[in-house]
Amino acid sequence: MRACSPFETRDMTKRIPQFKNEDGERKFWATANPAEYLDWPSGKRLKVLANRRDVPYQSLLKVFLAERLVRERRSIYMMSLV
C-alpha cells in the first residue's frame, strides 16, 4: 500500500483559524506557511498553469486575485445602478 501525497487528498490541509480582527489575521499569515492551508489539487493546477506561462505560481495567483477583484467591483457597481 502506497502513502497518499498531499496532491491526492484534501484531508492533509490545515484549517485556517477564525480571527477576531484583521490585525490577528495579518500576524498569523506573517508566520504561517500558506502551502499548508492550500487545497493541493488546486495548488497543483496553479503550478502547472504558472509553469506554462513561465512565471512563479505566487505571481500568477496575485494576477488571478487582482482580476477577480476587478470583476467583483464591476459587479457591485452594476448592481448599484439597478
N, CA, C and O atoms as a printed pandas DataFrame, in Angstrom:
     atom_number atom_name residue_name chain_id  residue_number  x_coord  y_coord  z_coord
0              1         N          MET        A               1    0.839   -1.182    0.000
1              2        CA          MET        A               1    0.000    0.000    0.000
2              3         C          MET        A               1    0.882    1.242    0.000
3              4         O          MET        A               1    1.773    1.378    0.838
4              5         N          ARG        A               2    0.633    2.131   -0.928
5              6        CA          ARG        A               2    1.463    3.330   -1.003
6              7         C          ARG        A               2    0.833    4.468   -0.212
7              8         O          ARG        A               2   -0.382    4.505   -0.015
8              9         N          ALA        A               3    1.662    5.385    0.234
9             10        CA          ALA        A               3    1.176    6.528    1.013
10            11         C          ALA        A               3    0.554    7.562    0.088
11            12         O          ALA        A               3    0.973    7.707   -1.060
12            13         N          CYS        A               4   -0.436    8.271    0.581
13            14        CA          CYS        A               4   -1.075    9.347   -0.189
14            15         C          CYS        A               4   -0.195   10.583   -0.133
15            16         O          CYS        A               4    0.422   10.877    0.891
16            17         N          SER        A               5   -0.146   11.288   -1.227
17            18        CA          SER        A               5    0.567   12.565   -1.242
18            19         C          SER        A               5   -0.436   13.677   -0.975
19            20         O          SER        A               5   -1.641   13.459   -1.106
20            21         N          PRO        A               6    0.035   14.869   -0.603
21            22        CA          PRO        A               6   -0.894   15.972   -0.370
22            23         C          PRO        A               6   -1.632   16.385   -1.643
23            24         O          PRO        A               6   -2.630   17.102   -1.569
24            25         N          PHE        A               7   -1.157   15.944   -2.808
25            26        CA          PHE        A               7   -1.836   16.269   -4.057
26            27         C          PHE        A               7   -3.062   15.383   -4.282
27            28         O          PHE        A               7   -3.869   15.666   -5.167
28            29         N          GLU        A               8   -3.210   14.333   -3.509
29            30        CA          GLU        A               8   -4.282   13.374   -3.733
30            31         C          GLU        A               8   -5.448   13.507   -2.762
31            32         O          GLU        A               8   -6.512   12.938   -3.004
32            33         N          THR        A               9   -5.277   14.235   -1.685
33            34        CA          THR        A               9   -6.344   14.322   -0.697
34            35         C          THR        A               9   -6.392   15.699   -0.067
35            36         O          THR        A               9   -5.366   16.358    0.097
36            37         N          ARG        A              10   -7.588   16.123    0.282
37            38        CA          ARG        A              10   -7.733   17.403    0.962
38            39         C          ARG        A              10   -7.602   17.234    2.469
39            40         O          ARG        A              10   -7.510   18.226    3.192
40            41         N          ASP        A              11   -7.592   16.007    2.952
41            42        CA          ASP        A              11   -7.537   15.763    4.384
42            43         C          ASP        A              11   -6.236   16.242    5.008
43            44         O          ASP        A              11   -6.162   16.410    6.225
44            45         N          MET        A              12   -5.213   16.463    4.198
45            46        CA          MET        A              12   -3.917   16.834    4.740
46            47         C          MET        A              12   -3.758   18.343    4.894
47            48         O          MET        A              12   -2.751   18.801    5.433
48            49         N          THR        A              13   -4.740   19.130    4.427
49            50        CA          THR        A              13   -4.622   20.569    4.584
50            51         C          THR        A              13   -5.068   20.976    5.978
51            52         O          THR        A              13   -5.964   20.365    6.561
52            53         N          LYS        A              14   -4.443   21.998    6.495
53            54        CA          LYS        A              14   -4.796   22.514    7.809
54            55         C          LYS        A              14   -5.988   23.464    7.672
55            56         O          LYS        A              14   -6.203   24.059    6.616
56            57         N          ARG        A              15   -6.739   23.593    8.732
57            58        CA          ARG        A              15   -7.857   24.536    8.751
58            59         C          ARG        A              15   -7.329   25.926    9.103
59            60         O          ARG        A              15   -6.484   26.075    9.986
60            61         N          ILE        A              16   -7.832   26.928    8.410
61            62        CA          ILE        A              16   -7.475   28.305    8.710
62            63         C          ILE        A              16   -8.266   28.720    9.945
63            64         O          ILE        A              16   -9.486   28.554    9.974
64            65         N          PRO        A              17   -7.600   29.255   10.965
65            66        CA          PRO        A              17   -8.314   29.625   12.195
66            67         C          PRO        A              17   -9.239   30.826   11.967
67            68         O          PRO        A              17   -9.084   31.581   11.008
68            69         N          GLN        A              18  -10.196   30.976   12.872
69            70        CA          GLN        A              18  -11.059   32.163   12.871
70            71         C          GLN        A              18  -10.284   33.299   13.537
71            72         O          GLN        A              18   -9.591   33.089   14.533
72            73         N          PHE        A              19  -10.406   34.493   12.984
73            74        CA          PHE        A              19   -9.672   35.637   13.512
74            75         C          PHE        A              19  -10.639   36.647   14.107
75            76         O          PHE        A              19  -11.752   36.826   13.611
76            77         N          LYS        A              20  -10.207   37.299   15.164
77            78        CA          LYS        A              20  -11.042   38.319   15.807
78            79         C          LYS        A              20  -11.011   39.624   15.021
79            80         O          LYS        A              20  -11.969   40.396   15.041
80            81         N          ASN        A              21   -9.899   39.859   14.330
81            82        CA          ASN        A              21   -9.760   41.102   13.560
82            83         C          ASN        A              21   -8.675   40.923   12.498
83            84         O          ASN        A              21   -7.985   39.904   12.463
84            85         N          GLU        A              22   -8.538   41.925   11.639
85            86        CA          GLU        A              22   -7.547   41.857   10.557
86            87         C          GLU        A              22   -6.123   41.834   11.088
87            88         O          GLU        A              22   -5.248   41.207   10.491
88            89         N          ASP        A              23   -5.886   42.508   12.195
89            90        CA          ASP        A              23   -4.533   42.525   12.760
90            91         C          ASP        A              23   -4.100   41.118   13.166
91            92         O          ASP        A              23   -2.963   40.714   12.922
92            93         N          GLY        A              24   -5.022   40.375   13.790
93            94        CA          GLY        A              24   -4.721   38.994   14.166
94            95         C          GLY        A              24   -4.464   38.123   12.952
95            96         O          GLY        A              24   -3.573   37.274   12.965
96            97         N          GLU        A              25   -5.252   38.336   11.896
97            98        CA          GLU        A              25   -5.060   37.566   10.662
98            99         C          GLU        A              25   -3.723   37.912   10.020
99           100         O          GLU        A              25   -3.012   37.032    9.534
100          101         N          ARG        A              26   -3.389   39.187   10.019
101          102        CA          ARG        A              26   -2.116   39.637    9.436
102          103         C          ARG        A              26   -0.937   38.995   10.161
103          104         O          ARG        A              26    0.015   38.542    9.524
104          105         N          LYS        A              27   -1.000   38.956   11.489
105          106        CA          LYS        A              27    0.079   38.344   12.277
106          107         C          LYS        A              27    0.189   36.847   11.988
107          108         O          LYS        A              27    1.289   36.302   11.889
108          109         N          PHE        A              28   -0.960   36.194   11.856
109          110        CA          PHE        A              28   -0.958   34.762   11.564
110          111         C          PHE        A              28   -0.265   34.479   10.232
111          112         O          PHE        A              28    0.626   33.633   10.164
112          113         N          TRP        A              29   -0.676   35.189    9.168
113          114        CA          TRP        A              29   -0.121   34.913    7.841
114          115         C          TRP        A              29    1.326   35.375    7.699
115          116         O          TRP        A              29    2.026   34.940    6.784
116          117         N          ALA        A              30    1.782   36.251    8.594
117          118        CA          ALA        A              30    3.185   36.688    8.555
118          119         C          ALA        A              30    4.122   35.540    8.896
119          120         O          ALA        A              30    5.283   35.546    8.485
120          121         N          THR        A              31    3.628   34.544    9.652
121          122        CA          THR        A              31    4.479   33.433   10.050
122          123         C          THR        A              31    4.021   32.078    9.511
123          124         O          THR        A              31    4.799   31.124    9.509
124          125         N          ALA        A              32    2.782   31.981    9.059
125          126        CA          ALA        A              32    2.240   30.701    8.587
126          127         C          ALA        A              32    2.739   30.387    7.177
127          128         O          ALA        A              32    3.053   31.290    6.401
128          129         N          ASN        A              33    2.807   29.113    6.864
129          130        CA          ASN        A              33    3.161   28.658    5.522
130          131         C          ASN        A              33    1.864   28.437    4.742
131          132         O          ASN        A              33    1.154   27.468    5.009
132          133         N          PRO        A              34    1.536   29.311    3.785
133          134        CA          PRO        A              34    0.273   29.174    3.054
134          135         C          PRO        A              34    0.116   27.817    2.377
135          136         O          PRO        A              34   -1.009   27.355    2.184
136          137         N          ALA        A              35    1.202   27.182    2.019
137          138        CA          ALA        A              35    1.127   25.883    1.344
138          139         C          ALA        A              35    0.465   24.827    2.234
139          140         O          ALA        A              35   -0.126   23.874    1.726
140          141         N          GLU        A              36    0.560   24.987    3.546
141          142        CA          GLU        A              36   -0.062   24.035    4.455
142          143         C          GLU        A              36   -1.580   24.193    4.519
143          144         O          GLU        A              36   -2.272   23.317    5.036
144          145         N          TYR        A              37   -2.098   25.303    3.999
145          146        CA          TYR        A              37   -3.525   25.589    4.069
146          147         C          TYR        A              37   -4.177   25.570    2.685
147          148         O          TYR        A              37   -5.368   25.849    2.547
148          149         N          LEU        A              38   -3.399   25.244    1.681
149          150        CA          LEU        A              38   -3.860   25.265    0.297
150          151         C          LEU        A              38   -4.542   23.960   -0.070
151          152         O          LEU        A              38   -4.105   22.883    0.336
152          153         N          ASP        A              39   -5.609   24.062   -0.837
153          154        CA          ASP        A              39   -6.265   22.891   -1.416
154          155         C          ASP        A              39   -5.300   22.378   -2.492
155          156         O          ASP        A              39   -5.232   22.956   -3.577
156          157         N          TRP        A              40   -4.557   21.309   -2.210
157          158        CA          TRP        A              40   -3.465   20.882   -3.079
158          159         C          TRP        A              40   -3.858   20.548   -4.509
159          160         O          TRP        A              40   -3.091   20.860   -5.420
160          161         N          PRO        A              41   -5.021   19.924   -4.762
161          162        CA          PRO        A              41   -5.357   19.728   -6.180
162          163         C          PRO        A              41   -5.415   21.057   -6.939
163          164         O          PRO        A              41   -4.976   21.131   -8.087
164          165         N          SER        A              42   -5.952   22.101   -6.312
165          166        CA          SER        A              42   -5.971   23.421   -6.947
166          167         C          SER        A              42   -4.568   23.993   -7.024
167          168         O          SER        A              42   -4.205   24.625   -8.015
168          169         N          GLY        A              43   -3.783   23.775   -5.989
169          170        CA          GLY        A              43   -2.410   24.264   -5.969
170          171         C          GLY        A              43   -1.573   23.628   -7.064
171          172         O          GLY        A              43   -0.742   24.291   -7.685
172          173         N          LYS        A              44   -1.791   22.347   -7.297
173          174        CA          LYS        A              44   -1.050   21.661   -8.351
174          175         C          LYS        A              44   -1.429   22.226   -9.716
175          176         O          LYS        A              44   -0.566   22.437  -10.569
176          177         N          ARG        A              45   -2.722   22.471   -9.920
177          178        CA          ARG        A              45   -3.165   23.041  -11.204
178          179         C          ARG        A              45   -2.591   24.442  -11.388
179          180         O          ARG        A              45   -2.197   24.821  -12.491
180          181         N          LEU        A              46   -2.546   25.204  -10.300
181          182        CA          LEU        A              46   -1.981   26.550  -10.368
182          183         C          LEU        A              46   -0.511   26.492  -10.770
183          184         O          LEU        A              46   -0.059   27.290  -11.592
184          185         N          LYS        A              47    0.230   25.561  -10.199
185          186        CA          LYS        A              47    1.646   25.442  -10.535
186          187         C          LYS        A              47    1.849   25.033  -11.990
187          188         O          LYS        A              47    2.782   25.502  -12.642
188          189         N          VAL        A              48    0.982   24.159  -12.503
189          190        CA          VAL        A              48    1.074   23.754  -13.909
190          191         C          VAL        A              48    0.838   24.959  -14.814
191          192         O          VAL        A              48    1.587   25.184  -15.764
192          193         N          LEU        A              49   -0.216   25.738  -14.514
193          194        CA          LEU        A              49   -0.501   26.934  -15.307
194          195         C          LEU        A              49    0.651   27.929  -15.247
195          196         O          LEU        A              49    1.030   28.511  -16.263
196          197         N          ALA        A              50    1.202   28.120  -14.058
197          198        CA          ALA        A              50    2.313   29.059  -13.896
198          199         C          ALA        A              50    3.530   28.599  -14.695
199          200         O          ALA        A              50    4.198   29.411  -15.335
200          201         N          ASN        A              51    3.818   27.298  -14.660
201          202        CA          ASN        A              51    4.952   26.782  -15.430
202          203         C          ASN        A              51    4.752   26.997  -16.926
203          204         O          ASN        A              51    5.699   27.329  -17.640
204          205         N          ARG        A              52    3.520   26.809  -17.400
205          206        CA          ARG        A              52    3.241   27.039  -18.823
206          207         C          ARG        A              52    3.480   28.495  -19.211
207          208         O          ARG        A              52    3.905   28.786  -20.329
208          209         N          ARG        A              53    3.206   29.400  -18.284
209          210        CA          ARG        A              53    3.380   30.833  -18.551
210          211         C          ARG        A              53    4.760   31.324  -18.154
211          212         O          ARG        A              53    5.097   32.490  -18.357
212          213         N          ASP        A              54    5.557   30.426  -17.585
213          214        CA          ASP        A              54    6.920   30.745  -17.161
214          215         C          ASP        A              54    6.951   31.881  -16.134
215          216         O          ASP        A              54    7.753   32.810  -16.233
216          217         N          VAL        A              55    6.056   31.782  -15.148
217          218        CA          VAL        A              55    6.024   32.747  -14.043
218          219         C          VAL        A              55    5.931   31.973  -12.731
219          220         O          VAL        A              55    5.449   30.841  -12.723
220          221         N          PRO        A              56    6.379   32.553  -11.635
221          222        CA          PRO        A              56    6.205   31.904  -10.334
222          223         C          PRO        A              56    4.712   31.761  -10.015
223          224         O          PRO        A              56    3.920   32.644  -10.342
224          225         N          TYR        A              57    4.332   30.659   -9.381
225          226        CA          TYR        A              57    2.917   30.439   -9.092
226          227         C          TYR        A              57    2.358   31.511   -8.170
227          228         O          TYR        A              57    1.172   31.832   -8.251
228          229         N          GLN        A              58    3.194   32.076   -7.287
229          230        CA          GLN        A              58    2.725   33.130   -6.394
230          231         C          GLN        A              58    2.312   34.365   -7.199
231          232         O          GLN        A              58    1.318   35.018   -6.882
232          233         N          SER        A              59    3.081   34.677   -8.237
233          234        CA          SER        A              59    2.762   35.827   -9.080
234          235         C          SER        A              59    1.481   35.583   -9.866
235          236         O          SER        A              59    0.654   36.485  -10.008
236          237         N          LEU        A              60    1.316   34.371  -10.373
237          238        CA          LEU        A              60    0.099   34.049  -11.110
238          239         C          LEU        A              60   -1.117   34.127  -10.193
239          240         O          LEU        A              60   -2.178   34.594  -10.606
240          241         N          LEU        A              61   -0.972   33.681   -8.978
241          242        CA          LEU        A              61   -2.062   33.756   -8.017
242          243         C          LEU        A              61   -2.449   35.212   -7.756
243          244         O          LEU        A              61   -3.635   35.526   -7.655
244          245         N          LYS        A              62   -1.475   36.091   -7.646
245          246        CA          LYS        A              62   -1.757   37.519   -7.449
246          247         C          LYS        A              62   -2.498   38.092   -8.651
247          248         O          LYS        A              62   -3.410   38.901   -8.483
248          249         N          VAL        A              63   -2.122   37.684   -9.861
249          250        CA          VAL        A              63   -2.808   38.147  -11.069
250          251         C          VAL        A              63   -4.256   37.676  -11.065
251          252         O          VAL        A              63   -5.166   38.461  -11.333
252          253         N          PHE        A              64   -4.476   36.394  -10.760
253          254        CA          PHE        A              64   -5.835   35.861  -10.713
254          255         C          PHE        A              64   -6.673   36.585   -9.668
255          256         O          PHE        A              64   -7.841   36.894   -9.907
256          257         N          LEU        A              65   -6.082   36.854   -8.524
257          258        CA          LEU        A              65   -6.797   37.542   -7.462
258          259         C          LEU        A              65   -7.154   38.967   -7.884
259          260         O          LEU        A              65   -8.275   39.420   -7.653
260          261         N          ALA        A              66   -6.217   39.666   -8.494
261          262        CA          ALA        A              66   -6.479   41.037   -8.957
262          263         C          ALA        A              66   -7.593   41.054  -10.002
263          264         O          ALA        A              66   -8.467   41.920   -9.961
264          265         N          GLU        A              67   -7.568   40.100  -10.940
265          266        CA          GLU        A              67   -8.612   40.027  -11.960
266          267         C          GLU        A              67   -9.979   39.779  -11.333
267          268         O          GLU        A              67  -10.971   40.378  -11.748
268          269         N          ARG        A              68  -10.034   38.908  -10.348
269          270        CA          ARG        A              68  -11.304   38.598   -9.692
270          271         C          ARG        A              68  -11.828   39.806   -8.915
271          272         O          ARG        A              68  -13.031   40.064   -8.904
272          273         N          LEU        A              69  -10.938   40.534   -8.276
273          274        CA          LEU        A              69  -11.358   41.719   -7.542
274          275         C          LEU        A              69  -11.945   42.771   -8.484
275          276         O          LEU        A              69  -12.924   43.434   -8.140
276          277         N          VAL        A              70  -11.359   42.926   -9.653
277          278        CA          VAL        A              70  -11.903   43.855  -10.648
278          279         C          VAL        A              70  -13.299   43.412  -11.063
279          280         O          VAL        A              70  -14.213   44.233  -11.147
280          281         N          ARG        A              71  -13.470   42.116  -11.324
281          282        CA          ARG        A              71  -14.790   41.586  -11.695
282          283         C          ARG        A              71  -15.818   41.823  -10.605
283          284         O          ARG        A              71  -16.944   42.236  -10.885
284          285         N          GLU        A              72  -15.437   41.565   -9.367
285          286        CA          GLU        A              72  -16.351   41.764   -8.243
286          287         C          GLU        A              72  -16.731   43.236   -8.106
287          288         O          GLU        A              72  -17.894   43.562   -7.868
288          289         N          ARG        A              73  -15.756   44.115   -8.255
289          290        CA          ARG        A              73  -16.006   45.546   -8.156
290          291         C          ARG        A              73  -16.990   45.989   -9.240
291          292         O          ARG        A              73  -17.908   46.762   -8.966
292          293         N          ARG        A              74  -16.800   45.506  -10.460
293          294        CA          ARG        A              74  -17.726   45.835  -11.559
294          295         C          ARG        A              74  -19.124   45.314  -11.266
295          296         O          ARG        A              74  -20.115   46.001  -11.514
296          297         N          SER        A              75  -19.199   44.109  -10.744
297          298        CA          SER        A              75  -20.489   43.504  -10.437
298          299         C          SER        A              75  -21.234   44.316   -9.381
299          300         O          SER        A              75  -22.436   44.545   -9.509
300          301         N          ILE        A              76  -20.536   44.745   -8.353
301          302        CA          ILE        A              76  -21.154   45.550   -7.289
302          303         C          ILE        A              76  -21.613   46.881   -7.859
303          304         O          ILE        A              76  -22.692   47.367   -7.520
304          305         N          TYR        A              77  -20.796   47.472   -8.725
305          306        CA          TYR        A              77  -21.151   48.761   -9.343
306          307         C          TYR        A              77  -22.395   48.597  -10.202
307          308         O          TYR        A              77  -23.299   49.430  -10.141
308          309         N          MET        A              78  -22.456   47.532  -11.005
309          310        CA          MET        A              78  -23.608   47.327  -11.878
310          311         C          MET        A              78  -24.873   47.099  -11.052
311          312         O          MET        A              78  -25.947   47.566  -11.430
312          313         N          MET        A              79  -24.758   46.395   -9.943
313          314        CA          MET        A              79  -25.930   46.155   -9.088
314          315         C          MET        A              79  -26.413   47.450   -8.449
315          316         O          MET        A              79  -27.607   47.596   -8.186
316          317         N          SER        A              80  -25.516   48.386   -8.197
317          318        CA          SER        A              80  -25.919   49.645   -7.591
318          319         C          SER        A              80  -26.674   50.538   -8.571
319          320         O          SER        A              80  -27.373   51.462   -8.155
320          321         N          LEU        A              81  -26.536   50.270   -9.869
321          322        CA          LEU        A              81  -27.230   51.057  -10.890
322          323         C          LEU        A              81  -28.678   50.629  -11.066
323          324         O          LEU        A              81  -29.489   51.372  -11.618
324          325         N          VAL        A              82  -29.000   49.441  -10.601
325          326        CA          VAL        A              82  -30.355   48.913  -10.791
326          327         C          VAL        A              82  -31.319   49.515   -9.805
327          328         O          VAL        A              82  -32.504   49.184   -9.820
